[in-house]
Amino acid sequence: MGDRKRARDEEFQSFVIGRWPRLMRTAFLLTGEQHAAEDLVQSTLEQVYTAWRRVGSADDPEAYVRRVMINAHARKHRRKLKEFLAPRDDSGLVREVADTGDRISQADDRSALLKALSQLPVRQREAVVLRYWEDLTETQAAEAMGCSVGTVKSNAAKGIAKLRAVPGLAEMVTQGGRN
């Protein structure tokens, strides 16, 4: 019996080590804050560990874990806890315009994108993150979100349309193809 538990623990550890960066990226994009992302991943992995026998034998354990994380995030949001991807008011900060190949400029672009992402409703944010950052298919995103493919398509389209309407983001895209 001890050997089976040890093997299961090693399988779980291997899974966590292999998926940690991707889980953290998804959690950060959902929560917008490093510590909140770490908490979300940790609580998700706690839940998954207790059911690892079932999770590890699933067709796609990563999809299962992603679904647990999305559900945990949705439960937290339903409790009306606020999340911030950017400070509420940074109007007093002076912005410097950097060259297009400059890493600082890319960081500014990322900051603007995260701020715009934080303005999306939760379901639209989830759909955009899963479809465009995680590069999931519509079917995989629907499974992770616990909804239909049509709902994913609708939320992703609305989210992308709102992001495109943000003036700063539109300018970034048109300035020489900078990412």
WOMO-V657683 format. One record per pair of residues at least 4 apart in sequence whose ideal C-beta (glycine too) atoms are under 8 Angstrom apart, sorted by the first residue. I is the first residue (numbers start at 0). J is the second residue. Records with the same first field share a line. If there is no record, write none. Layout:
I->J ; J
This chain:
0->4
1->5
2->6
3->7
4->8
5->9
6->10
7->11 ; 51 ; 52 ; 55
8->12
9->13
10->14 ; 51 ; 55
11->15 ; 47 ; 48 ; 51 ; 55
12->16
13->17
14->18 ; 55 ; 60
15->19 ; 44
18->22 ; 61 ; 64
19->23 ; 40
20->24
21->25 ; 61 ; 133
22->26 ; 40 ; 43 ; 44 ; 64 ; 65 ; 68
23->27 ; 36 ; 37 ; 40
24->28 ; 132 ; 133
25->29 ; 65 ; 68 ; 128 ; 129 ; 132 ; 133
26->30 ; 35 ; 36 ; 37 ; 39 ; 40 ; 43 ; 68 ; 72
27->31 ; 32 ; 33 ; 36
28->116 ; 124 ; 128 ; 132
29->36 ; 39 ; 68 ; 69 ; 72 ; 124 ; 125 ; 128
30->35 ; 36 ; 39 ; 72 ; 82
31->35 ; 82 ; 83 ; 84 ; 85 ; 113 ; 116 ; 117
32->36 ; 82 ; 83 ; 84
33->37
34->38
35->39 ; 82
36->40
37->41
38->42
39->43 ; 68 ; 71 ; 72 ; 75
40->44 ; 68
41->45
42->46 ; 71
43->47 ; 64 ; 67 ; 68 ; 71
44->48 ; 64
45->49
46->50 ; 67 ; 71
47->51 ; 54 ; 63 ; 64 ; 67
50->54
51->55
52->56
53->57
54->60 ; 63 ; 64
55->60
57->62 ; 63
58->62
59->63
60->64
61->65
62->66 ; 139 ; 142 ; 143
63->67
64->68
65->69 ; 129 ; 133 ; 143
66->70 ; 142 ; 143 ; 145
67->71
68->72
69->73 ; 125 ; 129 ; 143 ; 144 ; 145
70->74 ; 145
71->75
72->76 ; 121 ; 125
73->77 ; 121 ; 125
74->78
75->80
76->80 ; 82 ; 121
82->117
83->87 ; 117
84->113 ; 114 ; 116 ; 117
85->89 ; 110 ; 113 ; 114 ; 117
94->107
96->104
97->101 ; 103 ; 104 ; 107
98->104
99->104 ; 174 ; 175 ; 177
100->104
101->105
102->106
103->107
104->108 ; 177
105->109 ; 177 ; 178
106->110
107->111
108->112 ; 171 ; 177 ; 178
109->113
110->114
111->115 ; 165 ; 167 ; 168 ; 171
112->116 ; 162 ; 168 ; 171
113->117
114->118
115->119 ; 161 ; 162 ; 165 ; 167 ; 168
116->124 ; 127 ; 128 ; 162
117->124
118->161 ; 165
119->123 ; 124 ; 127 ; 158 ; 161 ; 162
120->124
121->125
122->126 ; 144 ; 150 ; 154
123->127 ; 154 ; 155 ; 157 ; 158 ; 161
124->128 ; 158
125->129 ; 143 ; 144 ; 154
126->130 ; 140 ; 144 ; 151 ; 154 ; 155 ; 158
127->131 ; 132 ; 154 ; 155 ; 158 ; 159 ; 162
128->132 ; 133
129->133 ; 135 ; 139 ; 140 ; 143 ; 144 ; 151
130->134 ; 135 ; 137 ; 140 ; 151 ; 155
131->155 ; 159
133->140
135->139 ; 140 ; 143
136->140
137->141 ; 148 ; 151 ; 152 ; 155
138->142 ; 148
139->143
140->144 ; 151 ; 155
141->145 ; 146 ; 147 ; 148 ; 150 ; 151
144->150 ; 151
146->150 ; 151
147->151
148->152
149->153
150->154
151->155
152->156
153->157
154->158
155->159
156->160
157->161
158->162
159->163
160->164
161->165
162->168
163->168 ; 169
164->169
165->169
166->170
167->171
168->172
169->173
170->174
171->177
172->176 ; 177
